[in-house]
């Protein structure tokens, strides 16, 4: 999924923590914003697809927050480093261990 250049309004226009991003085909995909995690002075968002397919049920998407020229918008980029993804997810799991039922797969 290509998240570069996908922006989210931060002035209260998003409803129920829903973030809309565009996939590699330009299709809009809705995600629920779960958390913002800081790791090594970088920020990452943890998102849950609102329309899950059966093989990806319950999987989250972790994207790096990229600075933009506008203070009202954020851009998200894919993270290819498996170690970074695992560290961010471990921090997320620790923070929400009492709210979510995490399965080890």
N, C-alpha and C positions, 0 to 999 in steps of 0.2 A: 504494500500500500504506500503510495507516495503522499506524505503529509506535508511536504514543503509548500509553503505559501498558503496553507489553510489557516484561516484566521477565525478568532472567536471574539465576539464583543464582550467587554467586561463591564459595561455600564448598565447591567441589570436586564438586558434584553434576552438572555438565555433563560429558558424555563426549566425548572426542576433539574438543574445541573446537566442538561442535555447539550452535548457538543456535536456539531455537524461538521464532518470532514469529507474530503473528496478522495475516492480511491484512484488507482492507477488508470481507470477507464473514465474518470470524471464523474462517476456516480456519487451521489450524496449518501453517506453512511452516518447513522446516529449512534452516539456513544453516551453513556452515563459517566460523568466525571466522578471518580471515587476519591482521589487524593492527589496532593502535590507533595513529592518527596524530594528532599535535597540530598545530594551525594557529591562529595568532592567539589563543592561550590558550584555545582550545576543543578538545575531543577528539572524534574521529570514528572509527567502526568501519568496517572494510572486510570485507564478508561475501560469500561465494560460495554461491549457491543449490546445495543438494545434489541437487535434482531439477530439472535444466535442460530447458527446451524447446529444440527445434532452432534457433529463431530467436534465442534469447538465450544460446546456448552460450558459456560462458566469461565472461559479463558479471558484474561485481561490483556489489554494492549498498553505497552509502556512506550511513551514518546518523550524525547528531549524537548524542553522549552527553548526556543531559539529567539533571540532578541530581534525586534523589528524597529523600524524608525518611528513608529507610532506607539505612544504609551497606552493607547486604548486597545491595541491588538497584540495577540501572541501568535507565534508560528510554531508548529510542532514538526519535528523531524524524526525519522526512524532511527533506532539504535541497533547497530549491527554487532556490538560487542556483547557476547553472551555473558561474560563475567559482570559487566555493568548491569545488564538486565536482571541477573540473579541477585545482585546486591540490592538493587532498588526494590525488587519483589520481596526480599527478606525483610527489609525495613517496613514495607507496607504490611506484610503478614504480622510482624511483631506489633505494629500499631493497632491493627484491627483484629487481633486474634480472638477477641471476645464477640466480635460482630459478624464475622464470616466463618463458614465451615470450609477450611482449606483441605483439599485432598492432595496427596502426594502421588503424582503420576509422572 
